[in-house]
Amino acid sequence: MLAALAVVIPLGLGGAVSPVMFTEQTVLLAGPDGATAAMRYAAGVVLTTVVIVVALVLFGRAISLPTEPHLDATLDVVVGLVLVNVAVLVLVSGRHRGGSASRKGGDDRGASGSRHTRAAFAFGVFAMATNVTTLALIAPAAKEISRTDVEIAAEAVLVLVLVALVTMPAWVPLAATRVAPGPSQSALAAVRDQIARRGRGFTVGVLSAAGLFFVGRGLIRLLG
């Protein structure tokens, strides 16, 4: 389990660096009926993430067939190459947009339109389901969980850790405003600024490192 955590935690933290999702949640908090809207948004994000992670873990277990000893190693290589390609795409798209942290199909107008409390849950579902870079990091983390030979309780803990880390942009601002309403506003603004400035570089680094790790591990297992 510790070996799985050593892979899941970095991938989960990398997936948590989502400038758009963090900004969307802070905008909701600042709007009318902000606490309720933010809670529904967070619920949409968390529920969607749980569904995606559980589906990927079950899929990973289903294809881990004993008759295919090299299947898991081959998947490592495939997943690694996909991650490296996603890292390149994120880097290139960032340069083309002049370092903008926006996501295709999502901008401030989308965040502003989501201020309506009733639409917040659906907006949270959409935000996670279309967060390409985060999904790219969730997939190998879920694969790592599926290949770990542990009891169901330990596997559930790994899933919860991954979900909690990935959804931090949705629930951390909400929790912070509940614990310390005053100081949290300036702190969230500072965090949002840092993520907007350095988030893309961090995401590219995590994607690249994870991709090389999986490619290397897969090749070692295939050639060993």
Rosetta blueprint (number, residue, H / E / L):
1 M L
2 L H
3 A H
4 A H
5 L H
6 A H
7 V H
8 V H
9 I H
10 P H
11 L H
12 G H
13 L H
14 G H
15 G H
16 A H
17 V L
18 S L
19 P H
20 V H
21 M H
22 F H
23 T H
24 E H
25 Q H
26 T H
27 V H
28 L H
29 L H
30 A H
31 G L
32 P L
33 D L
34 G H
35 A H
36 T H
37 A H
38 A H
39 M H
40 R H
41 Y H
42 A H
43 A H
44 G H
45 V H
46 V H
47 L H
48 T H
49 T H
50 V H
51 V H
52 I H
53 V H
54 V H
55 A H
56 L H
57 V H
58 L H
59 F H
60 G H
61 R H
62 A H
63 I H
64 S L
65 L L
66 P L
67 T L
68 E L
69 P L
70 H L
71 L H
72 D H
73 A H
74 T H
75 L H
76 D H
77 V H
78 V H
79 V H
80 G H
81 L H
82 V H
83 L H
84 V H
85 N H
86 V H
87 A H
88 V H
89 L H
90 V H
91 L H
92 V H
93 S H
94 G H
95 R H
96 H H
97 R L
98 G L
99 G L
100 S L
101 A L
102 S L
103 R E
104 K L
105 G L
106 G E
107 D L
108 D H
109 R H
110 G H
111 A H
112 S H
113 G H
114 S L
115 R L
116 H L
117 T H
118 R H
119 A H
120 A H
121 F H
122 A H
123 F H
124 G H
125 V H
126 F H
127 A H
128 M H
129 A H
130 T L
131 N L
132 V H
133 T H
134 T H
135 L H
136 A H
137 L H
138 I H
139 A H
140 P H
141 A H
142 A H
143 K H
144 E H
145 I H
146 S H
147 R L
148 T L
149 D L
150 V L
151 E L
152 I H
153 A H
154 A H
155 E H
156 A H
157 V H
158 L H
159 V H
160 L H
161 V H
162 L H
163 V H
164 A H
165 L H
166 V H
167 T L
168 M H
169 P H
170 A H
171 W H
172 V H
173 P H
174 L H
175 A H
176 A H
177 T H
178 R H
179 V H
180 A L
181 P H
182 G H
183 P H
184 S H
185 Q H
186 S H
187 A H
188 L H
189 A H
190 A H
191 V H
192 R H
193 D H
194 Q H
195 I H
196 A H
197 R H
198 R H
199 G H
200 R H
201 G H
202 F H
203 T H
204 V H
205 G H
206 V H
207 L H
208 S H
209 A H
210 A H
211 G H
212 L H
213 F H
214 F H
215 V H
216 G H
217 R H
218 G H
219 L H
220 I H
221 R H
222 L H
223 L H
224 G L
